[in-house]
Amino acid sequence: MSFGKLYTFVGNARTCGILAAAKANNIQLEIVETRPAKNEIPKEYLELNPLGKIPGFVGKDGFFLSESIAIAIHITSQNEKTTLLGRTKQDYASIVRWMSFANSEILPPLGAWFGPLLGTAPYNKKQVDEAQAKVNKAIGVMEKHLLIHTYLVGERITLADLYAVGLVLRGFENVFDKKWRSEFPNVTRWYETVTHQEVYSSVNPTPDFIAEAIKYTPPKKQAPAKKEQPKVAPKEAKKAAEEEEEAPPAPKPKHPLALLDKADLDLDDWKRKYSNSETREEALPWFWENFDAKDYSLWRMDYKYPEELTLTFMTSNLITGFFTRLEASRKYIFGCGSVFGSNNDSIVSGAFIVRGQDAVPAFDVAPDYESYTFTKLDPSKEEDKVFVEDQWSWDKPLVVGGKEYPHADGKVFK
């Protein structure tokens, strides 16, 4: 049964996070196609919201709500156990802060940047350049924050991420090209992490990265009418088309793990369980109950060169970079990597569940995977189970060579 109607259209920037929150909480929303820019606004919606702006929400009980942040919070709060609104009042306030920041400091100038380039608004070079500078300044605030944080708030995805990523998505589609992404690697990593979450990608289309930003093309002057060309006979036209037709591109090679038979455990089910449940109290018991050793294997990861590690936040970034380069294997891996210890005295270790029985096909997609050792774990051994649980819970120190290293920071690959 539908929880209510959402007046908007699929792909609207301020709606993406709402749809993801509804998906995460198994809430069904009826989308009522509404496009103010095309003057396609249902009459009943104008009676509720005379401004006609989207999105707008009407519950099955008649409760009406405008403003995207308010709607997103209302939808998310229907699940009293959700972690998308944080764990503390400070978390909640921080989530609202980042949502408001993206909505007011990034989205308006972003539209003023790429809109004129697409021809949806009048082009003025000075105004476009000013809008670009405003976007980059605001994105720079996020870039600095994400240097030492995986997500905007806490170490798990929240509504702040689901909402904000929808607002910056059009930038990646139109103007955040290869050069731009190299200047903002932390925001790019965060964007990829969030948009690849099943709760987001299953309800929101995500465009591919662009090599170059779109450029302004002045409208063409109307060409003089051409004389009508003699018609070509159908057979001759077909022959010419066949001669001009290029050979189709070669199919992309499949990931080696895609060739395995379908597993009984859907790894995405585990990823959702881990993201939305208390780790030790609920998620880990579910994992051991559903884990199947014939389809999956467990691995310990250790960084080979701890003597090279310096500041812990830099070591944490090392893990982030490695995880980013594992993107091609995202469907087949889940795990955590953590920094243990303190500045100039730390180690990196982690635990992963991998599709199949060999670690190499899963990890060799990252050029630096040889900087790590991967040791297969035996889930029937209590000490190996404890190691996995500690690595995924981040609440215990790690003892190596008789020395205890406290947990400093952790990253999740899911």
N, C-alpha and C positions, 0 to 999 in steps of 0.2 A: 504494500500500500504506500502511495506517495505521501511523504511528510509535508509537502507543500509545493507551490509553484515558484519557479525562479524565472523572472522576466529578464532575458539576456540573449546572447547567442554564443554558440560554442566557439572558443578562440578569443573571446573578450578577455583582455588582460586582467581585469579586476574580478573575473569570474573563475579563473583557473584554480586558485587556492580554495575557493568555496566547493567546487566539484571534487577536489582531492580530499578535503575534509569530510565531505559526505561519503565518499568512497571508503575512507578509513573507518568510518563509524557505521557502515552498512545502512546509510540513509538514502532513500530514493527521492529524487527531486524531479518534478515535471518541468522540462525546459519549454518556456513559451517564447518562441522566436520574436525578438524585439530589437529593432535596429533604428535608433533615433536618427543616425546620420542619413539614413535613406527615407526618413519619415514613415517608417513601418513600426507604428506603436499601437498595440491593441487598445481599443476604446476604454475597456474596463480598467486598464492599467493607468491611463491618464486620469481616471477618476480617483485612483488611489494616490498617484504621484503626478501632480499637474506639471512638474518639471520634465517628466518623461525620461529621466536619466536612468541608466542601468548600472549594476543589477538592482533588482527589487525582489523582495520575497513576500509571499503570502502563504501563511500556514493553513492547514486544512481546517483549523478553527477560526480562520479569518484574521489572525494576527498579521499585521503588515509591518515590514521593516525595509527601510532604504539604507544606503551607505554600505559599501562592500565590507568594510572591517567589522561593522556591527553584525552583518549577516553571517560572515565567516565564523565569528565567535559564537553566535547563537547556534549555528549548525553543529559546531564542534562540541559545545557544552552539553549536547543531548546525551553524550556518553559520559556518565559520571566518573568512569575509570580511565578516561583518556589521558594520555601523557602529552598530547599535542598542545595543551595549555600550560605545560610545565608542572613542576612538583611543589613550588612554593609561590607565595605572593610576589616575591621579587622576580621569579621566573615569568609569571603572568604579566607583570608590568613591563618587563624587558621585551616580551613577545609583542605586546601592543606598541611599544616604542619602535621596534624595527618595522612592523607593519605600517605604522604611520610615516616613518622615515621614507620607506620605499614609495609609498603612495603620494607623498607630497614633495619629496626632494629629488626623486628619480623619474617617475613616470611622466609628469608634465614636460620637463625639458627634453626627455627622450622622444616624446611625440613631436616636439618642436624641432628636433634634430632630423629624424628620418621622414616625417610627414611631407615636408616640401620636396625631399629627394624623390619620393614616390609619386609626387604630383597631387597629393590629397590636400595640400595647402599651398598658398602662394609662396614662391621661392624668393628669399632675400638672404644673400650670402652672409652678411653681417649677423643677422638673427640666427641663422643656422650654426655659424661658428660659435656664437655666444651660448646657444643651447648645448652644443657639444662640450664646451668647457664646463658648464654646470653639471652635466651628467658625469663627466670624468672626475670632477671634484667630489661629488656625492659618492660615486662608486669607490673612490679612493678611501673614503671612510670605512666602507665595508671591507675593502682589500686589507687595510691595516688590522681590522678586527679579526678577519678570517685567517690572518697569518698564524695565529696561535689557537684558533677555534675551528672545529670541523663544521659546526652549524652556528647559526646566529645566536641561539640561546641554549646553553647546556651541551651535552655530548650526544643528544639524540635529536632526531628531527622533530620540529614543532610546527605549529601553525604559522609561525613567523617565516619559516623556510618555504612552506607550500604557497603562502600568499606572495611573498616577495619575489620568488623565482618566476611567477607568472607575469609580474610587472616588468622584469628585465628581459623576458624572453624575446620580445620584438627587437630588442637591441641585438641579440645574437643572430636573429634572423636577417637583419638588414644592415647593421653598421659595425657590429663588434667582430671585425675581421681578424685574420691571423696575427697581424701586427698588434692590434688592440689587445688580443687575448694574451700575447706574450708580455704585455705591460701590466696586466691584471691577472696573474696566474691563480691567485687564491680564490678570487671571485669565479673564475672559469672552472676551477676544480669543484667549488661548492655547487655551481650551476649544474655540472654534469652529475654530481652525486645526487642532488635532489630530483632532477628530471628523470633519472633512471629508477627512482623508487616506483614500485608497481602501483601504489595508491595514486601517484601523480600521472605516470605515463599511460595508464589504462583509461584515463578520462580526458587527457589533454594531449593533442598532437605536439610533438617537439621537432622543430626544424633542424636540419643538419647545419654544422658549422659552415661559415662562408669563408672563402679565401680572401676576397676583397669586398670592402664596403660598397654599397650601391652609390652611384654618382648621379649628380643632377644632369638631366638631359633636357636642353631647351626644346620647347615645342617646335616641330618642323613646320616650315612654311608650306602652305598648300601648293602642291605641284600643279602645273598646267595639265589640262586633260590630255590624255594620250589617245592616239588613234587606236581604234580597235584592231587587235591583232587577228590574223586569220586563225580560225579554229584548227586544232590538231586532231587528226583522226584518233579515235579511242585506242586502236592497236599501237599507233606510233607513240601516243602519250604514255601508254603502259610500258612500252619498250624503253623510252627515255627515263622513266621513273626507276625501272629496274637497273639501268646502267648507272644512275646517280646514287642508288641506294648503297649505303656503307655497310660493311660487315658488322653484325651485332657484336657488342663487347663480350669478352670472355667472362663466364660466370665467376663470381668471387669464390675462393676456396672456403669450404666449410671449416669451422673449428673442429679439431680432432675429437673433442668430447661430445660434439653434436651427433656423432655416429653411434654413440652408445644407445642401447635399448632404453625405453622410457622407465624412469625410476618410480618406485611406489611413493616415495616422499617427494613432494613438490617443494623445492628449496625456497621458493617465494613464500610458502606458508610459514616456514620457519623464520624467515626474515621479518615477516609481519608480526609473528608472535614475539620475537625478540624486541622489536621496536615498540610494541604497545603493551608489554607486560613487565612486571617486576622480574628481574633476571633470575635470582635464586629461588624466589617463592613460587613462580609460575612458569617462566619460560624454560628453564633448564629441566625440570621434571617432564615437561611436554617434549623437549628435544630427545631425552633418553628413551622415552616411551615410543617415539616415532622413528628414531634413527635406525637405518638398515645398513649393516656393514657390507652387504653384497653390492649395493649401489653406490655407496660413499665410503670415503676413508678420512681419517683424522690425522692432522700433521702439526708438528711443532715447528715453529719458525724462529731462527736465531740469527742476528746480524753477526757477520764473521769478524768485523774489525772494531770492537768496542773501544780500543785504544785511540781511535780517531774521533770519537764522539766528544763534543765539548758542552755547550749550553743545551739544557734539556729542550727548550723550545725549538732549537735548530734541529735537534734529533727528531722531535715530533714532526717537523716539516719534512724530514727525510722519509718518514713512514708515509706521510701524505703523498709525497711524490711517487713513491713506489706503488701505492694503491691506485693512484691516477693512471699509471701505466699498465695496470692490470685490467683496464676497462674491457678489453676484448673477451675476458673470461668471467665477466660479472655474473652471467647466467649459471655458472658452474662452481662458484666459490662463495663461501661466507667465512668471515673470521675477524679477529681483532689483533692488532699489533700495539704494543705498549712500550713506553719508556719507563725503565725502573732505575731508581737511583737519584743522583743530584748532579748539579753542574760539574763537568769534568770528571765524573765518576758514575757513569751510567751504562746500561746495557739495553738492548732491544730484543724483545721476545714476543711470541704470539702463538695463537692456535687457530687452525682452519679446518673446516669441513670441505672436502673436495669431491666432485663427481668423479667416480671411477676409483681405481686403486693406485694411480701413479700421479705424483705431484708435478712432474715436469710439464706435461701438456697444459696444465692449468696456469703455471707460473712463468713459463718461458716466453709468454707474450710481452713481458716486461724486460727490457734490455739489461737491467741491473739485478735480475733475479739471482745471478750467480754470487752476489754479495751476501746471500743468505744461505744457511743450511736448513734443509727440511728433513725432519725425522718423523717417520711414521709412528703413530701412537696406537696402542691396543686398547679399545674401549672396554675389554673384559678385565683389564687391570685397574684396580682402584686408584693407584697413583696417577695413571694417565687420565682417568676421568676427572680427578681432582684438579690436575693441571689445566685441562680444558675449561672447567668451571671457573677456576680462579682467573684465567686469561679473559674470559668473557664477562666477568663480574667486576673487575677492577677494584676489588676491596681487600686484596691480600698482597703482601710483599712477595718477592721471588728470591729464593735462595739458590745461589750458584757458587760452587766451590766453597761451601761453608759460610759464605757471606750473604747477609740479608740486604736486599735492595728494595726500598719502599716504592710503591707505585707512584709515578709522577704524572703520566698523561697517557691516554689511550685513543686509538682510532679504530673505527669500524669499517669494514668493507662488506657491503651488502647490495 
